[in-house]
Amino acid sequence: MTDLVDRLRGICRIPITDGLGPVETSEEPDNPSHFVRTFPTPPIQLEAAAEIERLQRAAEETTVFIRTMRLSDDREEHWVVVRVGDRQLDVRRYPGGLRNRAQYEVDEWRHLLLGHPKPEITNPIYGDPHE
């Protein structure tokens, strides 16, 4: 995604090769295998680059987790929580013995919001406890 943001800002990095592999000289001292050119860009491209970076930061600040609350009669409730930056949403409550269902929902939210692998409902970790 960084390459796209750079191009939106008018920065173009071109790999340097001599036909046999990268050449070890260029105008950019910290990346000797690329030639760098800059071009003027319209303001809308700069706004798009800034928005992409904002969305990337928001994704990095996104967490999904289970908050367990102990009630006064010593029962537990498990809350699925989605937090983005300083905003938070308590999505659903599960009674004490169903933490496995809360974990499945957490994994579903992580799949949706963060690109984690899709949880498999048949996985034994999501199965109800046998009493």
C-alpha positions as CSV (number, residue, x, y, z in Angstrom):
1,M,0.0,0.0,0.0
2,T,3.0,2.3,0.6
3,D,3.8,2.2,-3.1
4,L,0.3,3.4,-4.0
5,V,0.5,6.2,-1.4
6,D,3.9,7.3,-2.8
7,R,2.6,7.3,-6.4
8,L,-0.4,9.4,-5.3
9,R,2.0,11.9,-3.8
10,G,4.0,12.0,-7.1
11,I,6.9,9.8,-6.0
12,C,7.9,7.1,-8.5
13,R,10.5,4.5,-7.6
14,I,11.9,2.6,-10.6
15,P,14.0,-0.5,-10.1
16,I,17.4,-0.3,-11.7
17,T,18.8,-3.3,-13.5
18,D,21.5,-4.0,-16.0
19,G,19.7,-7.0,-17.4
20,L,21.6,-9.3,-15.0
21,G,20.1,-8.0,-11.8
22,P,19.9,-4.9,-9.7
23,V,22.6,-2.2,-10.1
24,E,24.1,-0.9,-6.9
25,T,24.0,2.9,-7.7
26,S,21.1,5.4,-7.7
27,E,20.0,8.8,-6.5
28,E,18.5,7.4,-3.3
29,P,21.2,6.6,-0.8
30,D,19.0,4.4,1.5
31,N,17.7,2.3,-1.5
32,P,20.5,1.9,-4.1
33,S,18.5,-0.5,-6.3
34,H,15.9,2.2,-7.3
35,F,15.9,5.4,-9.2
36,V,13.5,8.0,-7.8
37,R,11.5,10.6,-9.7
38,T,9.0,13.1,-8.3
39,F,6.1,14.6,-10.3
40,P,3.7,17.4,-9.4
41,T,0.3,16.0,-8.3
42,P,-3.2,17.5,-8.0
43,P,-4.5,18.2,-4.5
44,I,-7.1,15.4,-4.8
45,Q,-4.3,12.8,-5.0
46,L,-2.7,14.2,-1.9
47,E,-6.0,14.0,-0.1
48,A,-6.5,10.4,-1.3
49,A,-3.0,9.5,0.0
50,A,-3.7,11.1,3.4
51,E,-7.1,9.2,3.6
52,I,-5.4,5.9,2.8
53,E,-2.9,6.5,5.6
54,R,-5.6,7.4,8.0
55,L,-7.5,4.2,7.2
56,Q,-4.3,2.2,7.7
57,R,-3.8,3.7,11.1
58,A,-7.4,3.0,12.1
59,A,-7.0,-0.6,11.0
60,E,-3.8,-0.8,13.2
61,E,-5.7,0.6,16.1
62,T,-8.6,-1.9,15.8
63,T,-8.9,-4.6,18.4
64,V,-11.5,-7.2,19.0
65,F,-11.5,-9.1,22.3
66,I,-13.6,-10.7,25.1
67,R,-14.2,-8.8,28.3
68,T,-15.2,-11.1,31.2
69,M,-17.3,-9.6,33.9
70,R,-17.8,-11.3,37.3
71,L,-21.2,-10.7,38.7
72,S,-22.1,-10.3,42.4
73,D,-23.4,-13.9,42.6
74,D,-20.1,-15.2,41.2
75,R,-21.4,-15.9,37.8
76,E,-19.5,-14.7,34.7
77,E,-20.6,-12.9,31.6
78,H,-18.4,-12.7,28.5
79,W,-18.8,-9.5,26.3
80,V,-17.5,-9.3,22.8
81,V,-15.9,-5.9,22.4
82,V,-14.8,-4.1,19.2
83,R,-12.4,-1.1,19.8
84,V,-11.2,1.3,17.1
85,G,-8.9,4.0,18.6
86,D,-10.7,5.6,21.5
87,R,-14.2,4.3,20.4
88,Q,-15.6,1.1,21.7
89,L,-18.7,-1.1,21.1
90,D,-19.8,-3.9,23.3
91,V,-21.3,-6.1,20.6
92,R,-22.9,-9.0,22.5
93,R,-23.1,-10.7,25.9
94,Y,-22.7,-14.4,26.5
95,P,-23.5,-16.2,29.8
96,G,-20.7,-17.9,31.7
97,G,-20.5,-21.3,30.1
98,L,-20.5,-20.0,26.5
99,R,-17.1,-18.3,26.3
100,N,-16.5,-20.6,23.2
101,R,-19.3,-18.8,21.4
102,A,-17.9,-15.5,22.3
103,Q,-14.5,-16.6,21.0
104,Y,-16.1,-17.6,17.6
105,E,-17.8,-14.2,17.3
106,V,-14.5,-12.4,18.1
107,D,-12.8,-14.5,15.4
108,E,-15.6,-13.5,13.0
109,W,-15.1,-9.8,13.7
110,R,-11.4,-10.2,13.3
111,H,-12.0,-11.8,9.9
112,L,-14.3,-9.0,8.8
113,L,-12.4,-6.0,10.2
114,L,-8.7,-7.2,10.2
115,G,-8.5,-9.7,7.4
116,H,-7.8,-12.7,9.7
117,P,-8.6,-16.2,8.4
118,K,-12.3,-17.0,8.5
119,P,-13.1,-19.1,11.6
120,E,-14.4,-22.6,11.0
121,I,-17.5,-23.3,13.1
122,T,-16.7,-27.0,13.2
123,N,-13.4,-26.3,15.0
124,P,-13.5,-28.0,18.4
125,I,-12.5,-24.8,20.2
126,Y,-15.8,-23.3,19.4
127,G,-17.8,-26.4,20.5
128,D,-20.1,-26.2,23.5
129,P,-18.7,-27.7,26.7
130,H,-20.0,-31.1,27.6
131,E,-21.4,-31.4,31.0
